[in-house]
């Protein structure tokens, strides 16, 4: 992957910040999170495949949130470096 320019980093940061503040997007992530929790509560002891599937979904949601925060933080760093 090619190194991003400062402008690309700042654009990505703005888009990530917009998504993190978007009520619809955050609502969807929260709904998925609630479904994961509900599914986890219904898994019986010993249902390893089901547990792994729920865990994988949780990892995915966490990865999306983490990546958006990283993009926002990278933008803040790039902005400070430009000053």
mmCIF file of the N, C-alpha and C atoms, coordinates in Angstrom:
data_MODEL
# 
_entry.id   MODEL 
# 
loop_
_atom_site.group_PDB 
_atom_site.id 
_atom_site.type_symbol 
_atom_site.label_atom_id 
_atom_site.label_alt_id 
_atom_site.label_comp_id 
_atom_site.label_asym_id 
_atom_site.label_entity_id 
_atom_site.label_seq_id 
_atom_site.pdbx_PDB_ins_code 
_atom_site.Cartn_x 
_atom_site.Cartn_y 
_atom_site.Cartn_z 
_atom_site.occupancy 
_atom_site.B_iso_or_equiv 
_atom_site.pdbx_formal_charge 
_atom_site.auth_seq_id 
_atom_site.auth_comp_id 
_atom_site.auth_asym_id 
_atom_site.auth_atom_id 
_atom_site.pdbx_PDB_model_num 
ATOM 1   N N  . UNK A 1 1  ? 0.840   -1.174  0.000  1.00 0.00 ? 1  UNK A N  1 
ATOM 2   C CA . UNK A 1 1  ? 0.000   0.000   0.000  1.00 0.00 ? 1  UNK A CA 1 
ATOM 3   C C  . UNK A 1 1  ? 0.887   1.240   0.000  1.00 0.00 ? 1  UNK A C  1 
ATOM 4   N N  . UNK A 1 2  ? 0.573   2.171   -0.848 1.00 0.00 ? 2  UNK A N  1 
ATOM 5   C CA . UNK A 1 2  ? 1.350   3.404   -0.966 1.00 0.00 ? 2  UNK A CA 1 
ATOM 6   C C  . UNK A 1 2  ? 1.099   4.293   0.251  1.00 0.00 ? 2  UNK A C  1 
ATOM 7   N N  . UNK A 1 3  ? 2.122   5.052   0.593  1.00 0.00 ? 3  UNK A N  1 
ATOM 8   C CA . UNK A 1 3  ? 2.001   5.971   1.711  1.00 0.00 ? 3  UNK A CA 1 
ATOM 9   C C  . UNK A 1 3  ? 1.006   7.073   1.352  1.00 0.00 ? 3  UNK A C  1 
ATOM 10  N N  . UNK A 1 4  ? 0.138   7.398   2.313  1.00 0.00 ? 4  UNK A N  1 
ATOM 11  C CA . UNK A 1 4  ? -0.868  8.428   2.075  1.00 0.00 ? 4  UNK A CA 1 
ATOM 12  C C  . UNK A 1 4  ? -0.269  9.809   2.215  1.00 0.00 ? 4  UNK A C  1 
ATOM 13  N N  . UNK A 1 5  ? -0.812  10.714  1.432  1.00 0.00 ? 5  UNK A N  1 
ATOM 14  C CA . UNK A 1 5  ? -0.414  12.112  1.569  1.00 0.00 ? 5  UNK A CA 1 
ATOM 15  C C  . UNK A 1 5  ? -1.130  12.708  2.782  1.00 0.00 ? 5  UNK A C  1 
ATOM 16  N N  . UNK A 1 6  ? -0.640  13.866  3.217  1.00 0.00 ? 6  UNK A N  1 
ATOM 17  C CA . UNK A 1 6  ? -1.276  14.551  4.341  1.00 0.00 ? 6  UNK A CA 1 
ATOM 18  C C  . UNK A 1 6  ? -2.741  14.850  4.023  1.00 0.00 ? 6  UNK A C  1 
ATOM 19  N N  . UNK A 1 7  ? -3.006  15.237  2.797  1.00 0.00 ? 7  UNK A N  1 
ATOM 20  C CA . UNK A 1 7  ? -4.373  15.549  2.390  1.00 0.00 ? 7  UNK A CA 1 
ATOM 21  C C  . UNK A 1 7  ? -5.261  14.303  2.468  1.00 0.00 ? 7  UNK A C  1 
ATOM 22  N N  . UNK A 1 8  ? -4.741  13.154  2.057  1.00 0.00 ? 8  UNK A N  1 
ATOM 23  C CA . UNK A 1 8  ? -5.509  11.916  2.134  1.00 0.00 ? 8  UNK A CA 1 
ATOM 24  C C  . UNK A 1 8  ? -5.780  11.527  3.584  1.00 0.00 ? 8  UNK A C  1 
ATOM 25  N N  . UNK A 1 9  ? -4.777  11.688  4.422  1.00 0.00 ? 9  UNK A N  1 
ATOM 26  C CA . UNK A 1 9  ? -4.946  11.371  5.843  1.00 0.00 ? 9  UNK A CA 1 
ATOM 27  C C  . UNK A 1 9  ? -6.016  12.260  6.458  1.00 0.00 ? 9  UNK A C  1 
ATOM 28  N N  . UNK A 1 10 ? -5.972  13.544  6.150  1.00 0.00 ? 10 UNK A N  1 
ATOM 29  C CA . UNK A 1 10 ? -6.960  14.479  6.695  1.00 0.00 ? 10 UNK A CA 1 
ATOM 30  C C  . UNK A 1 10 ? -8.358  14.190  6.156  1.00 0.00 ? 10 UNK A C  1 
ATOM 31  N N  . UNK A 1 11 ? -8.458  13.849  4.873  1.00 0.00 ? 11 UNK A N  1 
ATOM 32  C CA . UNK A 1 11 ? -9.757  13.502  4.297  1.00 0.00 ? 11 UNK A CA 1 
ATOM 33  C C  . UNK A 1 11 ? -10.323 12.253  4.966  1.00 0.00 ? 11 UNK A C  1 
ATOM 34  N N  . UNK A 1 12 ? -9.481  11.231  5.124  1.00 0.00 ? 12 UNK A N  1 
ATOM 35  C CA . UNK A 1 12 ? -9.920  10.000  5.776  1.00 0.00 ? 12 UNK A CA 1 
ATOM 36  C C  . UNK A 1 12 ? -10.355 10.272  7.215  1.00 0.00 ? 12 UNK A C  1 
ATOM 37  N N  . UNK A 1 13 ? -9.626  11.144  7.891  1.00 0.00 ? 13 UNK A N  1 
ATOM 38  C CA . UNK A 1 13 ? -9.965  11.492  9.273  1.00 0.00 ? 13 UNK A CA 1 
ATOM 39  C C  . UNK A 1 13 ? -11.319 12.182  9.340  1.00 0.00 ? 13 UNK A C  1 
ATOM 40  N N  . UNK A 1 14 ? -11.573 13.095  8.402  1.00 0.00 ? 14 UNK A N  1 
ATOM 41  C CA . UNK A 1 14 ? -12.872 13.781  8.381  1.00 0.00 ? 14 UNK A CA 1 
ATOM 42  C C  . UNK A 1 14 ? -14.010 12.803  8.122  1.00 0.00 ? 14 UNK A C  1 
ATOM 43  N N  . UNK A 1 15 ? -13.801 11.886  7.190  1.00 0.00 ? 15 UNK A N  1 
ATOM 44  C CA . UNK A 1 15 ? -14.838 10.894  6.875  1.00 0.00 ? 15 UNK A CA 1 
ATOM 45  C C  . UNK A 1 15 ? -15.075 9.955   8.053  1.00 0.00 ? 15 UNK A C  1 
ATOM 46  N N  . UNK A 1 16 ? -13.994 9.547   8.703  1.00 0.00 ? 16 UNK A N  1 
ATOM 47  C CA . UNK A 1 16 ? -14.127 8.667   9.870  1.00 0.00 ? 16 UNK A CA 1 
ATOM 48  C C  . UNK A 1 16 ? -14.869 9.389   10.990 1.00 0.00 ? 16 UNK A C  1 
ATOM 49  N N  . UNK A 1 17 ? -14.527 10.651  11.211 1.00 0.00 ? 17 UNK A N  1 
ATOM 50  C CA . UNK A 1 17 ? -15.209 11.436  12.244 1.00 0.00 ? 17 UNK A CA 1 
ATOM 51  C C  . UNK A 1 17 ? -16.688 11.596  11.905 1.00 0.00 ? 17 UNK A C  1 
ATOM 52  N N  . UNK A 1 18 ? -16.979 11.817  10.647 1.00 0.00 ? 18 UNK A N  1 
ATOM 53  C CA . UNK A 1 18 ? -18.381 11.942  10.227 1.00 0.00 ? 18 UNK A CA 1 
ATOM 54  C C  . UNK A 1 18 ? -19.146 10.656  10.537 1.00 0.00 ? 18 UNK A C  1 
ATOM 55  N N  . UNK A 1 19 ? -18.537 9.509   10.229 1.00 0.00 ? 19 UNK A N  1 
ATOM 56  C CA . UNK A 1 19 ? -19.195 8.228   10.503 1.00 0.00 ? 19 UNK A CA 1 
ATOM 57  C C  . UNK A 1 19 ? -19.395 8.000   11.996 1.00 0.00 ? 19 UNK A C  1 
ATOM 58  N N  . UNK A 1 20 ? -18.391 8.353   12.788 1.00 0.00 ? 20 UNK A N  1 
ATOM 59  C CA . UNK A 1 20 ? -18.504 8.163   14.230 1.00 0.00 ? 20 UNK A CA 1 
ATOM 60  C C  . UNK A 1 20 ? -19.578 9.044   14.857 1.00 0.00 ? 20 UNK A C  1 
ATOM 61  N N  . UNK A 1 21 ? -19.916 10.133  14.183 1.00 0.00 ? 21 UNK A N  1 
ATOM 62  C CA . UNK A 1 21 ? -20.964 11.029  14.676 1.00 0.00 ? 21 UNK A CA 1 
ATOM 63  C C  . UNK A 1 21 ? -22.318 10.775  14.008 1.00 0.00 ? 21 UNK A C  1 
ATOM 64  N N  . UNK A 1 22 ? -22.340 9.948   12.965 1.00 0.00 ? 22 UNK A N  1 
ATOM 65  C CA . UNK A 1 22 ? -23.577 9.680   12.232 1.00 0.00 ? 22 UNK A CA 1 
ATOM 66  C C  . UNK A 1 22 ? -24.494 8.781   13.063 1.00 0.00 ? 22 UNK A C  1 
ATOM 67  N N  . UNK A 1 23 ? -25.646 9.307   13.444 1.00 0.00 ? 23 UNK A N  1 
ATOM 68  C CA . UNK A 1 23 ? -26.574 8.563   14.298 1.00 0.00 ? 23 UNK A CA 1 
ATOM 69  C C  . UNK A 1 23 ? -27.043 7.261   13.654 1.00 0.00 ? 23 UNK A C  1 
ATOM 70  N N  . UNK A 1 24 ? -27.249 7.270   12.351 1.00 0.00 ? 24 UNK A N  1 
ATOM 71  C CA . UNK A 1 24 ? -27.689 6.068   11.664 1.00 0.00 ? 24 UNK A CA 1 
ATOM 72  C C  . UNK A 1 24 ? -26.630 4.988   11.688 1.00 0.00 ? 24 UNK A C  1 
ATOM 73  N N  . UNK A 1 25 ? -25.400 5.354   11.384 1.00 0.00 ? 25 UNK A N  1 
ATOM 74  C CA . UNK A 1 25 ? -24.306 4.395   11.369 1.00 0.00 ? 25 UNK A CA 1 
ATOM 75  C C  . UNK A 1 25 ? -24.034 3.850   12.772 1.00 0.00 ? 25 UNK A C  1 
ATOM 76  N N  . UNK A 1 26 ? -23.957 4.752   13.751 1.00 0.00 ? 26 UNK A N  1 
ATOM 77  C CA . UNK A 1 26 ? -23.729 4.333   15.128 1.00 0.00 ? 26 UNK A CA 1 
ATOM 78  C C  . UNK A 1 26 ? -24.886 3.453   15.603 1.00 0.00 ? 26 UNK A C  1 
ATOM 79  N N  . UNK A 1 27 ? -26.099 3.793   15.191 1.00 0.00 ? 27 UNK A N  1 
ATOM 80  C CA . UNK A 1 27 ? -27.255 2.983   15.561 1.00 0.00 ? 27 UNK A CA 1 
ATOM 81  C C  . UNK A 1 27 ? -27.164 1.566   15.018 1.00 0.00 ? 27 UNK A C  1 
ATOM 82  N N  . UNK A 1 28 ? -26.721 1.448   13.775 1.00 0.00 ? 28 UNK A N  1 
ATOM 83  C CA . UNK A 1 28 ? -26.555 0.116   13.177 1.00 0.00 ? 28 UNK A CA 1 
ATOM 84  C C  . UNK A 1 28 ? -25.495 -0.679  13.935 1.00 0.00 ? 28 UNK A C  1 
ATOM 85  N N  . UNK A 1 29 ? -24.369 -0.053  14.239 1.00 0.00 ? 29 UNK A N  1 
ATOM 86  C CA . UNK A 1 29 ? -23.331 -0.747  15.008 1.00 0.00 ? 29 UNK A CA 1 
ATOM 87  C C  . UNK A 1 29 ? -23.854 -1.172  16.381 1.00 0.00 ? 29 UNK A C  1 
ATOM 88  N N  . UNK A 1 30 ? -24.627 -0.303  17.015 1.00 0.00 ? 30 UNK A N  1 
ATOM 89  C CA . UNK A 1 30 ? -25.193 -0.641  18.319 1.00 0.00 ? 30 UNK A CA 1 
ATOM 90  C C  . UNK A 1 30 ? -26.200 -1.785  18.215 1.00 0.00 ? 30 UNK A C  1 
ATOM 91  N N  . UNK A 1 31 ? -26.985 -1.808  17.148 1.00 0.00 ? 31 UNK A N  1 
ATOM 92  C CA . UNK A 1 31 ? -27.925 -2.914  16.936 1.00 0.00 ? 31 UNK A CA 1 
ATOM 93  C C  . UNK A 1 31 ? -27.181 -4.231  16.742 1.00 0.00 ? 31 UNK A C  1 
ATOM 94  N N  . UNK A 1 32 ? -26.131 -4.202  15.954 1.00 0.00 ? 32 UNK A N  1 
ATOM 95  C CA . UNK A 1 32 ? -25.318 -5.399  15.753 1.00 0.00 ? 32 UNK A CA 1 
ATOM 96  C C  . UNK A 1 32 ? -24.720 -5.834  17.079 1.00 0.00 ? 32 UNK A C  1 
ATOM 97  N N  . UNK A 1 33 ? -24.219 -4.884  17.852 1.00 0.00 ? 33 UNK A N  1 
ATOM 98  C CA . UNK A 1 33 ? -23.644 -5.185  19.163 1.00 0.00 ? 33 UNK A CA 1 
ATOM 99  C C  . UNK A 1 33 ? -24.684 -5.851  20.062 1.00 0.00 ? 33 UNK A C  1 
ATOM 100 N N  . UNK A 1 34 ? -25.899 -5.344  20.050 1.00 0.00 ? 34 UNK A N  1 
ATOM 101 C CA . UNK A 1 34 ? -26.962 -5.924  20.873 1.00 0.00 ? 34 UNK A CA 1 
ATOM 102 C C  . UNK A 1 34 ? -27.312 -7.336  20.402 1.00 0.00 ? 34 UNK A C  1 
ATOM 103 N N  . UNK A 1 35 ? -27.356 -7.550  19.089 1.00 0.00 ? 35 UNK A N  1 
ATOM 104 C CA . UNK A 1 35 ? -27.614 -8.886  18.557 1.00 0.00 ? 35 UNK A CA 1 
ATOM 105 C C  . UNK A 1 35 ? -26.531 -9.872  18.989 1.00 0.00 ? 35 UNK A C  1 
ATOM 106 N N  . UNK A 1 36 ? -25.290 -9.416  18.955 1.00 0.00 ? 36 UNK A N  1 
ATOM 107 C CA . UNK A 1 36 ? -24.172 -10.257 19.384 1.00 0.00 ? 36 UNK A CA 1 
ATOM 108 C C  . UNK A 1 36 ? -24.356 -10.641 20.848 1.00 0.00 ? 36 UNK A C  1 
ATOM 109 N N  . UNK A 1 37 ? -24.698 -9.661  21.674 1.00 0.00 ? 37 UNK A N  1 
ATOM 110 C CA . UNK A 1 37 ? -24.899 -9.923  23.095 1.00 0.00 ? 37 UNK A CA 1 
ATOM 111 C C  . UNK A 1 37 ? -26.058 -10.902 23.306 1.00 0.00 ? 37 UNK A C  1 
ATOM 112 N N  . UNK A 1 38 ? -27.153 -10.668 22.596 1.00 0.00 ? 38 UNK A N  1 
ATOM 113 C CA . UNK A 1 38 ? -28.316 -11.552 22.727 1.00 0.00 ? 38 UNK A CA 1 
ATOM 114 C C  . UNK A 1 38 ? -27.962 -12.979 22.293 1.00 0.00 ? 38 UNK A C  1 
ATOM 115 N N  . UNK A 1 39 ? -27.244 -13.092 21.180 1.00 0.00 ? 39 UNK A N  1 
ATOM 116 C CA . UNK A 1 39 ? -26.834 -14.417 20.699 1.00 0.00 ? 39 UNK A CA 1 
ATOM 117 C C  . UNK A 1 39 ? -25.907 -15.099 21.696 1.00 0.00 ? 39 UNK A C  1 
ATOM 118 N N  . UNK A 1 40 ? -24.998 -14.336 22.265 1.00 0.00 ? 40 UNK A N  1 
ATOM 119 C CA . UNK A 1 40 ? -24.073 -14.898 23.249 1.00 0.00 ? 40 UNK A CA 1 
ATOM 120 C C  . UNK A 1 40 ? -24.831 -15.473 24.439 1.00 0.00 ? 40 UNK A C  1 
ATOM 121 N N  . UNK A 1 41 ? -25.845 -14.760 24.887 1.00 0.00 ? 41 UNK A N  1 
ATOM 122 C CA . UNK A 1 41 ? -26.619 -15.211 26.048 1.00 0.00 ? 41 UNK A CA 1 
ATOM 123 C C  . UNK A 1 41 ? -27.397 -16.488 25.772 1.00 0.00 ? 41 UNK A C  1 
ATOM 124 N N  . UNK A 1 42 ? -27.717 -16.757 24.503 1.00 0.00 ? 42 UNK A N  1 
ATOM 125 C CA . UNK A 1 42 ? -28.520 -17.934 24.181 1.00 0.00 ? 42 UNK A CA 1 
ATOM 126 C C  . UNK A 1 42 ? -27.692 -19.163 23.827 1.00 0.00 ? 42 UNK A C  1 
ATOM 127 N N  . UNK A 1 43 ? -26.395 -18.989 23.715 1.00 0.00 ? 43 UNK A N  1 
ATOM 128 C CA . UNK A 1 43 ? -25.531 -20.121 23.365 1.00 0.00 ? 43 UNK A CA 1 
ATOM 129 C C  . UNK A 1 43 ? -25.403 -21.044 24.575 1.00 0.00 ? 43 UNK A C  1 
ATOM 130 N N  . UNK A 1 44 ? -25.630 -22.307 24.331 1.00 0.00 ? 44 UNK A N  1 
ATOM 131 C CA . UNK A 1 44 ? -25.521 -23.300 25.400 1.00 0.00 ? 44 UNK A CA 1 
ATOM 132 C C  . UNK A 1 44 ? -24.072 -23.691 25.610 1.00 0.00 ? 44 UNK A C  1 
ATOM 133 N N  . UNK A 1 45 ? -23.791 -24.142 26.810 1.00 0.00 ? 45 UNK A N  1 
ATOM 134 C CA . UNK A 1 45 ? -22.460 -24.604 27.154 1.00 0.00 ? 45 UNK A CA 1 
ATOM 135 C C  . UNK A 1 45 ? -22.054 -25.726 26.204 1.00 0.00 ? 45 UNK A C  1 
ATOM 136 N N  . UNK A 1 46 ? -20.886 -25.607 25.627 1.00 0.00 ? 46 UNK A N  1 
ATOM 137 C CA . UNK A 1 46 ? -20.380 -26.629 24.724 1.00 0.00 ? 46 UNK A CA 1 
ATOM 138 C C  . UNK A 1 46 ? -20.610 -26.359 23.252 1.00 0.00 ? 46 UNK A C  1 
ATOM 139 N N  . UNK A 1 47 ? -21.369 -25.320 22.910 1.00 0.00 ? 47 UNK A N  1 
ATOM 140 C CA . UNK A 1 47 ? -21.622 -24.975 21.511 1.00 0.00 ? 47 UNK A CA 1 
ATOM 141 C C  . UNK A 1 47 ? -20.470 -24.104 20.995 1.00 0.00 ? 47 UNK A C  1 
ATOM 142 N N  . UNK A 1 48 ? -19.360 -24.742 20.776 1.00 0.00 ? 48 UNK A N  1 
ATOM 143 C CA . UNK A 1 48 ? -18.122 -24.047 20.420 1.00 0.00 ? 48 UNK A CA 1 
ATOM 144 C C  . UNK A 1 48 ? -18.235 -23.314 19.088 1.00 0.00 ? 48 UNK A C  1 
ATOM 145 N N  . UNK A 1 49 ? -18.791 -23.954 18.068 1.00 0.00 ? 49 UNK A N  1 
ATOM 146 C CA . UNK A 1 49 ? -18.895 -23.311 16.754 1.00 0.00 ? 49 UNK A CA 1 
ATOM 147 C C  . UNK A 1 49 ? -19.746 -22.052 16.817 1.00 0.00 ? 49 UNK A C  1 
ATOM 148 N N  . UNK A 1 50 ? -20.849 -22.112 17.548 1.00 0.00 ? 50 UNK A N  1 
ATOM 149 C CA . UNK A 1 50 ? -21.714 -20.946 17.686 1.00 0.00 ? 50 UNK A CA 1 
ATOM 150 C C  . UNK A 1 50 ? -21.009 -19.832 18.452 1.00 0.00 ? 50 UNK A C  1 
ATOM 151 N N  . UNK A 1 51 ? -20.288 -20.212 19.493 1.00 0.00 ? 51 UNK A N  1 
ATOM 152 C CA . UNK A 1 51 ? -19.550 -19.237 20.278 1.00 0.00 ? 51 UNK A CA 1 
ATOM 153 C C  . UNK A 1 51 ? -18.474 -18.555 19.436 1.00 0.00 ? 51 UNK A C  1 
ATOM 154 N N  . UNK A 1 52 ? -17.770 -19.332 18.635 1.00 0.00 ? 52 UNK A N  1 
ATOM 155 C CA . UNK A 1 52 ? -16.742 -18.760 17.765 1.00 0.00 ? 52 UNK A CA 1 
ATOM 156 C C  . UNK A 1 52 ? -17.351 -17.816 16.730 1.00 0.00 ? 52 UNK A C  1 
ATOM 157 N N  . UNK A 1 53 ? -18.516 -18.159 16.218 1.00 0.00 ? 53 UNK A N  1 
ATOM 158 C CA . UNK A 1 53 ? -19.179 -17.295 15.236 1.00 0.00 ? 53 UNK A CA 1 
ATOM 159 C C  . UNK A 1 53 ? -19.560 -15.955 15.868 1.00 0.00 ? 53 UNK A C  1 
ATOM 160 N N  . UNK A 1 54 ? -20.102 -15.998 17.069 1.00 0.00 ? 54 UNK A N  1 
ATOM 161 C CA . UNK A 1 54 ? -20.476 -14.768 17.768 1.00 0.00 ? 54 UNK A CA 1 
ATOM 162 C C  . UNK A 1 54 ? -19.225 -13.951 18.093 1.00 0.00 ? 54 UNK A C  1 
ATOM 163 N N  . UNK A 1 55 ? -18.186 -14.629 18.538 1.00 0.00 ? 55 UNK A N  1 
ATOM 164 C CA . UNK A 1 55 ? -16.935 -13.938 18.849 1.00 0.00 ? 55 UNK A CA 1 
ATOM 165 C C  . UNK A 1 55 ? -16.360 -13.272 17.598 1.00 0.00 ? 55 UNK A C  1 
ATOM 166 N N  . UNK A 1 56 ? -16.446 -13.940 16.472 1.00 0.00 ? 56 UNK A N  1 
ATOM 167 C CA . UNK A 1 56 ? -15.943 -13.370 15.216 1.00 0.00 ? 56 UNK A CA 1 
ATOM 168 C C  . UNK A 1 56 ? -16.710 -12.113 14.833 1.00 0.00 ? 56 UNK A C  1 
ATOM 169 N N  . UNK A 1 57 ? -18.013 -12.139 15.023 1.00 0.00 ? 57 UNK A N  1 
ATOM 170 C CA . UNK A 1 57 ? -18.808 -10.938 14.730 1.00 0.00 ? 57 UNK A CA 1 
ATOM 171 C C  . UNK A 1 57 ? -18.403 -9.794  15.651 1.00 0.00 ? 57 UNK A C  1 
ATOM 172 N N  . UNK A 1 58 ? -18.153 -10.096 16.915 1.00 0.00 ? 58 UNK A N  1 
ATOM 173 C CA . UNK A 1 58 ? -17.734 -9.067  17.862 1.00 0.00 ? 58 UNK A CA 1 
ATOM 174 C C  . UNK A 1 58 ? -16.389 -8.480  17.459 1.00 0.00 ? 58 UNK A C  1 
ATOM 175 N N  . UNK A 1 59 ? -15.471 -9.336  17.060 1.00 0.00 ? 59 UNK A N  1 
ATOM 176 C CA . UNK A 1 59 ? -14.158 -8.867  16.613 1.00 0.00 ? 59 UNK A CA 1 
ATOM 177 C C  . UNK A 1 59 ? -14.319 -7.931  15.415 1.00 0.00 ? 59 UNK A C  1 
ATOM 178 N N  . UNK A 1 60 ? -15.218 -8.251  14.512 1.00 0.00 ? 60 UNK A N  1 
ATOM 179 C CA . UNK A 1 60 ? -15.447 -7.409  13.339 1.00 0.00 ? 60 UNK A CA 1 
ATOM 180 C C  . UNK A 1 60 ? -15.973 -6.035  13.709 1.00 0.00 ? 60 UNK A C  1 
ATOM 181 N N  . UNK A 1 61 ? -16.953 -5.984  14.589 1.00 0.00 ? 61 UNK A N  1 
ATOM 182 C CA . UNK A 1 61 ? -17.510 -4.697  15.026 1.00 0.00 ? 61 UNK A CA 1 
ATOM 183 C C  . UNK A 1 61 ? -16.434 -3.880  15.736 1.00 0.00 ? 61 UNK A C  1 
ATOM 184 N N  . UNK A 1 62 ? -15.680 -4.529  16.611 1.00 0.00 ? 62 UNK A N  1 
ATOM 185 C CA . UNK A 1 62 ? -14.606 -3.825  17.311 1.00 0.00 ? 62 UNK A CA 1 
ATOM 186 C C  . UNK A 1 62 ? -13.559 -3.295  16.326 1.00 0.00 ? 62 UNK A C  1 
ATOM 187 N N  . UNK A 1 63 ? -13.257 -4.078  15.289 1.00 0.00 ? 63 UNK A N  1 
ATOM 188 C CA . UNK A 1 63 ? -12.258 -3.659  14.294 1.00 0.00 ? 63 UNK A CA 1 
ATOM 189 C C  . UNK A 1 63 ? -12.713 -2.426  13.534 1.00 0.00 ? 63 UNK A C  1 
ATOM 190 N N  . UNK A 1 64 ? -13.989 -2.356  13.202 1.00 0.00 ? 64 UNK A N  1 
ATOM 191 C CA . UNK A 1 64 ? -14.517 -1.181  12.494 1.00 0.00 ? 64 UNK A CA 1 
ATOM 192 C C  . UNK A 1 64 ? -14.399 0.056   13.376 1.00 0.00 ? 64 UNK A C  1 
ATOM 193 N N  . UNK A 1 65 ? -14.856 -0.068  14.608 1.00 0.00 ? 65 UNK A N  1 
ATOM 194 C CA . UNK A 1 65 ? -14.776 1.076   15.521 1.00 0.00 ? 65 UNK A CA 1 
ATOM 195 C C  . UNK A 1 65 ? -13.325 1.509   15.758 1.00 0.00 ? 65 UNK A C  1 
ATOM 196 N N  . UNK A 1 66 ? -12.440 0.542   15.972 1.00 0.00 ? 66 UNK A N  1 
ATOM 197 C CA . UNK A 1 66 ? -11.025 0.840   16.221 1.00 0.00 ? 66 UNK A CA 1 
ATOM 198 C C  . UNK A 1 66 ? -10.391 1.527   15.016 1.00 0.00 ? 66 UNK A C  1 
ATOM 199 N N  . UNK A 1 67 ? -10.687 1.026   13.816 1.00 0.00 ? 67 UNK A N  1 
ATOM 200 C CA . UNK A 1 67 ? -10.090 1.616   12.604 1.00 0.00 ? 67 UNK A CA 1 
ATOM 201 C C  . UNK A 1 67 ? -10.548 3.052   12.406 1.00 0.00 ? 67 UNK A C  1 
ATOM 202 N N  . UNK A 1 68 ? -11.820 3.329   12.669 1.00 0.00 ? 68 UNK A N  1 
ATOM 203 C CA . UNK A 1 68 ? -12.317 4.697   12.537 1.00 0.00 ? 68 UNK A CA 1 
ATOM 204 C C  . UNK A 1 68 ? -11.627 5.617   13.535 1.00 0.00 ? 68 UNK A C  1 
ATOM 205 N N  . UNK A 1 69 ? -11.447 5.155   14.769 1.00 0.00 ? 69 UNK A N  1 
ATOM 206 C CA . UNK A 1 69 ? -10.748 5.980   15.767 1.00 0.00 ? 69 UNK A CA 1 
ATOM 207 C C  . UNK A 1 69 ? -9.304  6.216   15.366 1.00 0.00 ? 69 UNK A C  1 
ATOM 208 N N  . UNK A 1 70 ? -8.652  5.196   14.824 1.00 0.00 ? 70 UNK A N  1 
ATOM 209 C CA . UNK A 1 70 ? -7.263  5.347   14.375 1.00 0.00 ? 70 UNK A CA 1 
ATOM 210 C C  . UNK A 1 70 ? -7.167  6.394   13.267 1.00 0.00 ? 70 UNK A C  1 
ATOM 211 N N  . UNK A 1 71 ? -8.117  6.357   12.334 1.00 0.00 ? 71 UNK A N  1 
ATOM 212 C CA . UNK A 1 71 ? -8.113  7.339   11.250 1.00 0.00 ? 71 UNK A CA 1 
ATOM 213 C C  . UNK A 1 71 ? -8.273  8.755   11.789 1.00 0.00 ? 71 UNK A C  1 
ATOM 214 N N  . UNK A 1 72 ? -9.164  8.929   12.760 1.00 0.00 ? 72 UNK A N  1 
ATOM 215 C CA . UNK A 1 72 ? -9.371  10.247  13.359 1.00 0.00 ? 72 UNK A CA 1 
ATOM 216 C C  . UNK A 1 72 ? -8.099  10.702  14.069 1.00 0.00 ? 72 UNK A C  1 
ATOM 217 N N  . UNK A 1 73 ? -7.486  9.803   14.835 1.00 0.00 ? 73 UNK A N  1 
ATOM 218 C CA . UNK A 1 73 ? -6.259  10.153  15.553 1.00 0.00 ? 73 UNK A CA 1 
ATOM 219 C C  . UNK A 1 73 ? -5.113  10.465  14.592 1.00 0.00 ? 73 UNK A C  1 
ATOM 220 N N  . UNK A 1 74 ? -5.014  9.723   13.503 1.00 0.00 ? 74 UNK A N  1 
ATOM 221 C CA . UNK A 1 74 ? -3.977  9.990   12.505 1.00 0.00 ? 74 UNK A CA 1 
ATOM 222 C C  . UNK A 1 74 ? -4.161  11.371  11.898 1.00 0.00 ? 74 UNK A C  1 
ATOM 223 N N  . UNK A 1 75 ? -5.399  11.747  11.676 1.00 0.00 ? 75 UNK A N  1 
ATOM 224 C CA . UNK A 1 75 ? -5.685  13.076  11.150 1.00 0.00 ? 75 UNK A CA 1 
ATOM 225 C C  . UNK A 1 75 ? -5.282  14.170  12.124 1.00 0.00 ? 75 UNK A C  1 
ATOM 226 N N  . UNK A 1 76 ? -5.530  13.934  13.405 1.00 0.00 ? 76 UNK A N  1 
ATOM 227 C CA . UNK A 1 76 ? -5.149  14.923  14.417 1.00 0.00 ? 76 UNK A CA 1 
ATOM 228 C C  . UNK A 1 76 ? -3.634  15.075  14.463 1.00 0.00 ? 76 UNK A C  1 
ATOM 229 N N  . UNK A 1 77 ? -2.929  13.967  14.369 1.00 0.00 ? 77 UNK A N  1 
ATOM 230 C CA . UNK A 1 77 ? -1.461  14.016  14.379 1.00 0.00 ? 77 UNK A CA 1 
ATOM 231 C C  . UNK A 1 77 ? -0.956  14.759  13.132 1.00 0.00 ? 77 UNK A C  1 
ATOM 232 N N  . UNK A 1 78 ? -1.524  14.448  11.978 1.00 0.00 ? 78 UNK A N  1 
ATOM 233 C CA . UNK A 1 78 ? -1.094  15.096  10.728 1.00 0.00 ? 78 UNK A CA 1 
ATOM 234 C C  . UNK A 1 78 ? -1.384  16.588  10.771 1.00 0.00 ? 78 UNK A C  1 
ATOM 235 N N  . UNK A 1 79 ? -2.494  16.964  11.368 1.00 0.00 ? 79 UNK A N  1 
ATOM 236 C CA . UNK A 1 79 ? -2.851  18.371  11.461 1.00 0.00 ? 79 UNK A CA 1 
ATOM 237 C C  . UNK A 1 79 ? -1.882  19.119  12.388 1.00 0.00 ? 79 UNK A C  1 
ATOM 238 N N  . UNK A 1 80 ? -1.534  18.497  13.514 1.00 0.00 ? 80 UNK A N  1 
ATOM 239 C CA . UNK A 1 80 ? -0.587  19.127  14.430 1.00 0.00 ? 80 UNK A CA 1 
ATOM 240 C C  . UNK A 1 80 ? 0.797   19.235  13.803 1.00 0.00 ? 80 UNK A C  1 
ATOM 241 N N  . UNK A 1 81 ? 1.183   18.236  13.044 1.00 0.00 ? 81 UNK A N  1 
ATOM 242 C CA . UNK A 1 81 ? 2.502   18.239  12.403 1.00 0.00 ? 81 UNK A CA 1 
ATOM 243 C C  . UNK A 1 81 ? 2.599   19.346  11.345 1.00 0.00 ? 81 UNK A C  1 
ATOM 244 N N  . UNK A 1 82 ? 1.462   19.709  10.761 1.00 0.00 ? 82 UNK A N  1 
ATOM 245 C CA . UNK A 1 82 ? 1.458   20.724  9.715  1.00 0.00 ? 82 UNK A CA 1 
ATOM 246 C C  . UNK A 1 82 ? 1.585   22.130  10.299 1.00 0.00 ? 82 UNK A C  1 
ATOM 247 N N  . UNK A 1 83 ? 1.333   22.278  11.580 1.00 0.00 ? 83 UNK A N  1 
ATOM 248 C CA . UNK A 1 83 ? 1.374   23.621  12.197 1.00 0.00 ? 83 UNK A CA 1 
ATOM 249 C C  . UNK A 1 83 ? 2.753   24.023  12.589 1.00 0.00 ? 83 UNK A C  1 
# 
